[in-house]
Amino acid sequence: MSDDCTCIGENDSVLDAAKRLAELDVGAMPICGEDDRLKGMITDRDIVIEVLAQGKDPASTKAIELGGEEV
């Protein structure tokens, strides 16, 4: 197990999140706020179902809009 954790920022775009997921070859990542506290999770499935399939723009949709449920 690793001590370091990579997060997607709550204000990062879904496009940036997708690029980060691809770079790290993972299907999910935590979303962290500016205070470095966990705000939610984002998955590759979230991106497909909630953004692409709905015709939303991944460059203007914020990560927190997908994974911002209470954790």
C-alpha positions as CSV (number, residue, x, y, z in Angstrom):
1,M,0.0,0.0,0.0
2,S,1.1,3.5,-0.7
3,D,1.0,6.5,1.6
4,D,0.6,9.1,-1.2
5,C,-2.8,9.5,-2.8
6,T,-3.6,11.4,-6.0
7,C,-6.8,13.4,-5.9
8,I,-8.9,15.2,-8.5
9,G,-9.6,18.7,-7.4
10,E,-13.2,19.6,-6.8
11,N,-13.0,22.4,-9.3
12,D,-11.1,20.4,-12.0
13,S,-12.9,19.7,-15.2
14,V,-14.2,16.3,-16.0
15,L,-11.9,16.4,-19.0
16,D,-8.9,16.9,-16.7
17,A,-10.2,14.1,-14.5
18,A,-10.5,11.7,-17.5
19,K,-6.9,12.6,-18.6
20,R,-5.6,11.9,-15.0
21,L,-7.5,8.6,-14.9
22,A,-6.0,7.5,-18.2
23,E,-2.4,8.6,-17.2
24,L,-2.6,6.6,-14.0
25,D,-4.5,3.7,-15.7
26,V,-7.2,3.6,-13.0
27,G,-11.0,3.6,-13.1
28,A,-11.7,5.8,-10.1
29,M,-10.1,8.5,-8.0
30,P,-11.1,10.5,-4.9
31,I,-12.2,14.2,-5.3
32,C,-10.5,16.5,-2.8
33,G,-11.4,20.0,-1.8
34,E,-9.1,22.9,-1.4
35,D,-8.8,21.9,2.2
36,D,-7.4,18.5,1.1
37,R,-10.4,16.7,2.6
38,L,-12.3,14.0,0.7
39,K,-15.4,15.4,-1.1
40,G,-16.4,12.4,-3.2
41,M,-15.3,9.9,-5.9
42,I,-15.3,10.1,-9.6
43,T,-15.2,7.0,-11.9
44,D,-14.7,6.5,-15.6
45,R,-18.3,5.2,-15.7
46,D,-19.6,8.5,-14.1
47,I,-17.9,10.3,-17.0
48,V,-19.5,8.2,-19.6
49,I,-23.0,8.0,-18.1
50,E,-23.4,11.4,-16.6
51,V,-21.4,13.6,-19.0
52,L,-20.9,12.1,-22.4
53,A,-24.2,10.2,-22.7
54,Q,-26.0,13.3,-21.6
55,G,-24.3,15.6,-24.1
56,K,-22.6,17.7,-21.5
57,D,-19.2,19.3,-22.2
58,P,-16.5,17.6,-20.2
59,A,-14.3,20.7,-20.4
60,S,-16.8,22.8,-18.6
61,T,-18.3,20.2,-16.2
62,K,-16.7,20.2,-12.8
63,A,-15.6,16.9,-11.2
64,I,-17.5,17.7,-8.0
65,E,-20.8,17.8,-10.1
66,L,-20.4,14.0,-10.6
67,G,-18.9,12.7,-7.4
68,G,-20.0,15.3,-4.9
69,E,-22.3,13.1,-2.8
70,E,-21.8,13.2,0.9
71,V,-19.1,10.8,2.0
